[in-house]
Amino acid sequence: MDLGSQTFRMAGAEVEEGRARVLFSKRANVRMGQSLLRNGFFSKEAIKRGIETVANFMKELSSWEIASLRAIATEAFRRASNSNDFLREAKKLGVAIEIISPEEEASLAVKGAYLTLQNSKSPWIMVDSGGGSTEIVLCDKDRVRQCVSLKMGAVSLKEESLQTSLASRKFLRKAALERIVQGLDAFKKQLSGVKTVVATGGTATTIAAVALGLSIYDPRKVRGFVISCQELEELYDRVSDMDLETRKKIKGLEPERADIFPAGIAILLELIRYLGLEKIIISDGGILLGLLTAFMEKECNFYVELSGARGLYV
């Protein structure tokens, strides 16, 4: 289980006769990070939504013979002062949740993204933009060479825009660029010259789904999708000009993600402009795939080969 600021995700797999296959996957938009920026703690409503989702996940697991389970939580849980309240409630359901460090989060996301790459050239940059944070990682194959974690994600940036008198569209890009400059200026020299950038996370896969006009999400089409800076700019302008109800009707965009979608695009758009790049590659592999494959390797003593993992869709 991967419990994020916006989305909770779960996947299960088995290893049999030297092959791995995904048995099931589930996801739910929970919005744990709602009001977190303003209050510094999870609201009662967010905790209720989150625990209900974990309970639903456990109900799903009851129909499977599960040998091992690992559940991790990321930025929202690192930031919230009452995370332990949630962890205690989850433990009553039989789930021991680990709040992982930004470094482990980046490592898992890199592993998951790398497994989906068709042409694994190095070095490359991975951008994992979630609800509460954005990890920018310089990678050598599936290893982290250097990582910067920005305390900015689609949920937190959107909520920050509600606290300013500036127009949201103008504020989102300005605020995103400011955070990127603050976080990456000392790191920019190492990133210069790297042309391959892979974006993972809910914003990235949603961008691909919307650009492709997918009525039903298809990871096979999303994985490896390439979008140019110009196309991303046009998409940002289009969705920013829509009111929320109209935006919710866009093909490929989950209604629960509609309000934070422009903020998520703004982060990726300003990042690739800051790096002087023309395009990004979208990957449906990220923390959950990285977590799943690392877990299988550890628990089953089974090395997940690059070619085989390209068929693991979670």
C-alpha positions, -999 to 999 in steps of 0.1 A, spaced: 0 0 0 12 35 -9 -7 62 11 -1 96 -4 -13 131 1 -39 128 -26 -43 91 -35 -41 58 -16 -30 29 -38 -27 -8 -33 -14 -37 -55 -8 -73 -49 14 -97 -69 27 -133 -68 59 -149 -79 55 -184 -94 79 -205 -114 103 -176 -119 77 -152 -131 59 -123 -115 24 -111 -121 1 -85 -107 -31 -100 -92 -50 -69 -83 -47 -31 -79 -69 -5 -62 -68 32 -59 -88 59 -42 -87 97 -41 -86 105 -4 -71 140 -2 -53 134 32 -35 167 26 -66 188 26 -61 218 49 -28 204 60 -8 234 48 -31 258 68 -35 237 100 -4 215 102 -25 185 110 -50 161 94 -86 171 97 -111 147 113 -128 144 79 -95 135 62 -87 108 88 -122 94 84 -118 92 46 -84 76 50 -93 50 75 -124 41 55 -102 36 25 -77 14 44 -107 -6 57 -119 -11 21 -84 -22 10 -83 -47 39 -117 -61 29 -103 -66 -6 -73 -84 8 -95 -108 28 -104 -125 -5 -67 -133 -12 -42 -155 6 -17 -127 14 17 -139 27 32 -104 33 20 -69 34 39 -36 35 22 -2 38 41 31 34 31 67 38 48 98 24 49 136 26 15 144 42 22 119 70 57 133 75 42 168 78 10 163 99 14 166 136 -13 140 143 -1 113 119 2 89 149 -36 92 154 -41 78 119 -14 51 124 -31 39 156 -65 36 139 -49 18 109 -32 -7 132 -66 -17 146 -74 -28 111 -43 -49 109 -21 -24 89 12 -13 103 21 18 83 56 31 79 62 68 73 92 67 50 118 93 44 120 115 13 152 96 3 134 62 4 104 77 -14 127 89 -42 145 55 -43 113 36 -47 99 60 -73 131 57 -93 130 19 -92 95 19 -104 100 45 -132 132 28 -144 115 -5 -148 91 10 -173 117 27 -195 121 13 -230 155 28 -236 173 30 -203 199 57 -210 218 73 -181 220 97 -166 183 107 -165 161 128 -143 130 115 -125 103 139 -113 78 124 -89 52 150 -82 26 141 -57 0 159 -36 24 172 -9 59 171 -23 79 169 -55 110 148 -58 136 157 -84 161 130 -88 193 126 -109 195 89 -117 221 64 -129 200 35 -142 178 25 -112 201 42 -86 197 77 -70 227 98 -77 213 130 -61 179 140 -49 161 172 -39 126 171 -23 105 202 -27 78 208 -1 53 215 -29 28 192 -45 -5 197 -64 -26 197 -32 -4 220 -12 2 244 -41 -35 246 -48 -43 253 -11 -16 279 -10 -33 297 -39 -65 300 -19 -46 320 7 -35 348 -16 -53 376 -33 -35 369 -66 -54 353 -94 -50 315 -91 -37 310 -127 -10 336 -123 -1 325 -87 3 288 -94 31 292 -120 48 320 -101 48 301 -68 58 269 -85 88 286 -101 99 302 -69 100 268 -51 119 252 -79 145 280 -80 149 279 -42 153 241 -42 173 235 -74 196 264 -79 225 247 -61 217 215 -80 212 230 -115 247 225 -127 245 187 -121 212 186 -140 225 206 -170 230 185 -201 206 157 -190 180 154 -217 158 125 -205 132 135 -179 106 110 -167 76 122 -148 57 99 -125 28 103 -101 -9 111 -104 -5 145 -121 19 130 -148 -4 100 -156 -34 123 -157 -17 146 -181 -12 116 -204 -47 103 -200 -62 138 -208 -39 143 -237 -49 109 -251 -86 115 -243 -89 82 -224 -124 75 -212 -110 44 -194 -75 47 -180 -51 24 -200 -16 21 -185 -3 6 -217 -10 38 -235 1 61 -207 35 43 -201 61 61 -223 38 88 -235 58 119 -245 44 155 -242 62 186 -253 66 218 -233 44 236 -258 17 210 -255 19 212 -218 16 249 -219 -15 247 -241 -31 221 -218 -24 243 -187 -41 273 -204 -71 252 -215 -78 236 -181 -71 269 -162 -97 287 -182 -124 262 -173 -146 264 -143 -145 234 -120 -177 218 -131 -166 219 -168 -131 207 -159 -146 176 -141 -161 165 -175 -127 163 -193 -120 128 -206 -91 112 -187 -95 135 -156 -109 120 -124 -135 145 -110 -118 142 -76 -86 155 -91 -101 183 -111 -95 211 -86 -58 204 -82 -50 195 -118 -39 230 -129 -15 232 -99 0 198 -108 5 209 -144 21 242 -133 48 223 -112 58 201 -142 56 229 -167 78 253 -147 102 226 -139 109 216 -175 111 253 -185 136 259 -157 157 230 -170 155 243 -206 139 210 -219 115 205 -247 96 174 -236 90 149 -208 83 112 -208 53 100 -187 57 68 -167 29 49 -149 56 33 -128 65 50 -96 64 45 -59 38 17 -59 56 -3 -87 90 3 -70 76 -8 -36 60 -39 -51 91 -50 -70 114 -43 -41 91 -62 -18 90 -92 -41 128 -92 -44 132 -91 -6 104 -115 4 106 -139 -24 143 -137 -32 133 -131 -68 150 -105 -89 126 -85 -111 142 -82 -145 137 -50 -164 121 -67 -194 97 -87 -173 87 -57 -151 75 -38 -182 44 -60 -181 36 -53 -145 8 -27 -146 -4 -14 -112 
